[in-house]
Amino acid sequence: MEDKLKIGDKELDSRLFIGTGKFADYSLIPKVIESSKAQVVTVALRRVDFGTPEENMLTFLSQNIVLMPNTSGARNASEAIRIARIARAAGCGNWVKIEIINDQKYLLPNNFETIKAIEVLAKDGFIVLPYMSPDLTAAKMMAEAGAAAIMPLGAPIGTNRGLKTRELIQILISEINLPIIVDAGIGRPSEAAEAIEMGAAAVLVNTAIATADDPVLMAEAFGQAVDAGRKAYLAGPGATHQFAEASSPLTGFLRNE
Amino acid sequence: MTFNDEAERFQNLNLTNMMERFTPFQIDQILAKSEIQWQEFLGLLSPAATGLLENMAQAAHKLTIEHFGRTILLYTPLYLSNYCVNQCVYCGFNQANDIPRRKLTLHEVELEAQAISITGLQHLLILTGESRQHSPVSYIADCVSILRKYFSSISIEVYPLSTEEYADLISAGVDGLTIYQEVYDQQIYQRLHPAGPKRNYSYRLTSPERAGDAGIRTINIGALLGLNDWRYEVFFTGIHAAYLQNKFPDIEVGVSFPRMRPQFGDFEPEYRVSDSDLVQSIAALRLFLPRIGITISTRENAFLRDNLLKLGVTKMSAGSSTAIGGHTDAIDSIGQFEISDRRTVKEMRETISKAGYKPILKDWHDLNAGRIDETTSVT
């Protein structure tokens, strides 16, 4: 059965997106991509050193990777828009992950400014994937503004705490007619599998892979967990029961009617 | 309200007394918490915490990896001028010191920029002494407009400015401010700054807030360790950083831990700050403010820096000179203080890589320098 993830102009086989900000060595990144079979990689424009080839992360990425520059460092819509345009002009393609943060304490995204940036960038031909705090109204407004997917956080970025926002993400999955990609917070492959199993279209992982003792092996584990989660989702798990089926049911007498 | 008011509130407390009352058992309890308040930060700086230093270091290491990954941002200082009207008793550029005074011409600034740029560094910190006559804001702005052709991020470490002056430098291309209060204890501050505009404690203390109001992106503060009891000074640095983080949630706040170094003149620091004290300071601050930037400069020696690298540090200087023209002159002139770690940028990059970390040379993109690209791409 063909099961592709369609976002903008791309059809993807992998539902694992990789972040690159925390690797100890850029040469690990191609190995991580290979072992995890990931196809989408996000890179902060602020870190891209265009002038120095050995320091330019982009030179470590192969041509068939979908590059998703992100607007890390943007404090408002106008900075995010500027970063997106600089990235595109520099040849980074037309995908962009909007990341607008003006909370350096918890690094939680600003949904309001993000909506404004989506409006402008979507009209300008970008495939826009906004990082956001899971909120239904904000997600609807982002969809309306032209987002190609919605990327709610599972837990504060970098914390590896897992799907703390599970209930809210579940609502987005049910209500929003766009791919929901869980970004930030996923610390273990089992949590990635859980997100995909409940209907998330993909997950984006950086810290959990980059800071593992063996990032390449951890990336492989994440790739397999995401595959397993997707298969479970497609298979349609049997309903779970909170109570064992009672042998003397309380409503048994109704059968005699 | 400014940090002046906040600082006063804490200056009225008997912090030394409070610190002495902590027990190792309480420190253990603090270490088990996921978020800590100022009272607990005080505990981590207390003598009782010294026995739990390894636990603190492990926790600080883990938090730093979570939030910053295995990365260290590198930068270098560029001294523009050593003319100064202040008489900070601990500083080599003290007005009363008989040293050759010099200010870089714009041509020399460009040569220094080229020399630094060859090393690959993209983050620059420019410094001047306090002299509105020799190094006015307009001169600093002229230097910045040359430097931004070579660097993606320019921070200033200059005398305190007004909000408007900070705004002028930001529009010239400055994105970061470094300003050390030097010493948070007011009495010691007055004693060590006997003359010049720097005597104004409050105006210096509130500089980061004026820069914040002007729209700066990053603020880096610190106390010169050795001028007072380090526990007290690190505590005030921490609450100052927390105050700035709360007041300006979109600014990246950082803290440096500059320990006194020998300099021209005969000043001897009164208070000893051991390597162990420095480690306790860094670890305590990391646990108090998990996402804050922490800088260790070339004031510290190579051995110590290599070991501090994993304890919570996120930013290091490299290839430093504290002399005017120090990146191009063949002979070192008299600097502000002595450099201890003299390794080149290349050597630092190799050392950091060997330790399993990624040296980061660029972590900001000058958005206005990209203006031309941007307009051409809009359809």
Interface residues (C-beta under 8 A of the other chain):
Chain A: G21 K22 F23 A24 D25 Y26 L45 R46 R47 V48 D49 T52 E55 G73 R75 E79 R82 I83 R85 I86 R88 A89 A90 I101 N102 D103 Q104 K105 Y106 L107 D124 G125 G158 T159 N160 N206 T207 A210 T211
Chain B: I65 E66 H67 F68 G69 R70 T71 G120 Q122 R217 Q245 N246 P249 D250 I251 E252 V253 R291 S353 G356 Y357 K358 I360 L361 K362 D363 W364 H365 L367 G370 D373 E374 T376 S377 V378 T379
